[in-house]
Amino acid sequence: MSEKPYEVYPLPRKRRKKYRLDWMFAKVEIDGHHGVAYVSDSLVDFWYDCIEGYLSGYLRPCGLDTFAGKVFVVKLEDLVGRPVKMLHHLERLGLG
């Protein structure tokens, strides 16, 4: 498992210069969970891939062209503050 999951590194991996952001617009590698790395053309492209999945409600595992299925995002404060109401919503969506 990665010591720092989701850490972003420039490629080739080298020390990032303090106060420099230009490396974010070149090829980057993101250390994923359980040591799985994701390579993207830039940090902006990686962000776009993530937000595209979030906005469409579909999960696409890194590096795969197929979707894993429908995803529902539930805020922790909704689960903690209104657990019964949230469970009813999830049941109506067919997740109960």
C-alpha positions as CSV (number, residue, x, y, z in Angstrom):
1,M,0.0,0.0,0.0
2,S,1.3,3.5,-0.8
3,E,2.7,5.4,2.1
4,K,1.1,8.6,0.7
5,P,-2.0,7.6,-1.3
6,Y,-3.1,10.2,-3.9
7,E,0.2,12.0,-3.8
8,V,0.9,13.7,-7.2
9,Y,4.4,13.6,-8.7
10,P,5.9,15.0,-11.9
11,L,7.1,12.5,-14.5
12,P,9.9,11.6,-14.6
13,R,9.7,11.6,-10.8
14,K,11.9,14.2,-9.3
15,R,11.9,16.8,-6.5
16,R,9.3,19.5,-7.1
17,K,10.7,23.0,-6.9
18,K,9.3,25.2,-4.2
19,Y,6.7,27.7,-5.4
20,R,6.8,26.3,-9.0
21,L,3.5,25.1,-10.5
22,D,4.6,24.4,-14.1
23,W,5.1,20.7,-13.4
24,M,1.3,20.4,-12.9
25,F,0.8,21.1,-16.6
26,A,3.1,18.3,-17.8
27,K,2.8,14.5,-17.4
28,V,2.1,13.5,-13.8
29,E,1.7,10.3,-11.8
30,I,-0.9,10.0,-9.0
31,D,-0.2,7.3,-6.4
32,G,-3.5,5.6,-5.9
33,H,-4.8,3.4,-3.1
34,H,-3.1,0.0,-2.6
35,G,-0.1,1.1,-4.7
36,V,-2.0,1.5,-8.0
37,A,-0.6,4.5,-9.9
38,Y,-2.5,6.6,-12.5
39,V,-0.6,8.5,-15.2
40,S,-2.2,11.6,-16.8
41,D,-1.0,14.2,-19.3
42,S,-1.3,16.9,-16.6
43,L,-2.9,17.5,-13.3
44,V,-5.6,19.5,-15.0
45,D,-6.4,16.5,-17.3
46,F,-6.6,14.3,-14.2
47,W,-8.9,16.7,-12.4
48,Y,-11.1,16.8,-15.6
49,D,-11.3,13.0,-15.6
50,C,-12.4,13.0,-11.9
51,I,-15.0,15.7,-12.2
52,E,-16.4,14.2,-15.4
53,G,-17.1,11.0,-13.5
54,Y,-18.5,12.8,-10.5
55,L,-20.8,15.0,-12.6
56,S,-22.1,12.1,-14.7
57,G,-22.6,9.9,-11.6
58,Y,-20.4,7.1,-13.0
59,L,-17.3,5.5,-11.7
60,R,-14.6,4.6,-14.1
61,P,-11.7,2.9,-12.5
62,C,-8.3,4.5,-13.4
63,G,-6.9,3.2,-16.6
64,L,-10.1,1.5,-17.8
65,D,-12.4,2.7,-20.6
66,T,-15.5,1.0,-19.1
67,F,-17.7,2.3,-16.3
68,A,-18.1,0.3,-13.1
69,G,-21.6,1.4,-12.6
70,K,-23.8,4.1,-11.1
71,V,-22.4,6.0,-8.1
72,F,-24.2,8.1,-5.5
73,V,-22.3,10.6,-3.4
74,V,-23.6,10.9,0.1
75,K,-22.1,13.6,2.4
76,L,-21.0,12.4,5.8
77,E,-22.9,15.2,7.6
78,D,-26.1,13.9,6.0
79,L,-25.5,10.4,7.2
80,V,-24.6,11.6,10.7
81,G,-27.3,14.3,11.0
82,R,-30.2,12.5,9.2
83,P,-29.4,8.8,9.1
84,V,-33.0,7.6,8.8
85,K,-33.9,10.1,6.1
86,M,-30.8,9.2,4.1
87,L,-31.4,5.5,4.4
88,H,-35.0,6.0,3.0
89,H,-33.6,8.0,0.1
90,L,-31.0,5.2,-0.6
91,E,-33.8,2.6,-0.5
92,R,-35.9,4.6,-3.0
93,L,-32.9,4.5,-5.3
94,G,-32.7,0.7,-5.0
95,L,-29.7,0.6,-2.8
96,G,-31.4,-0.7,0.4
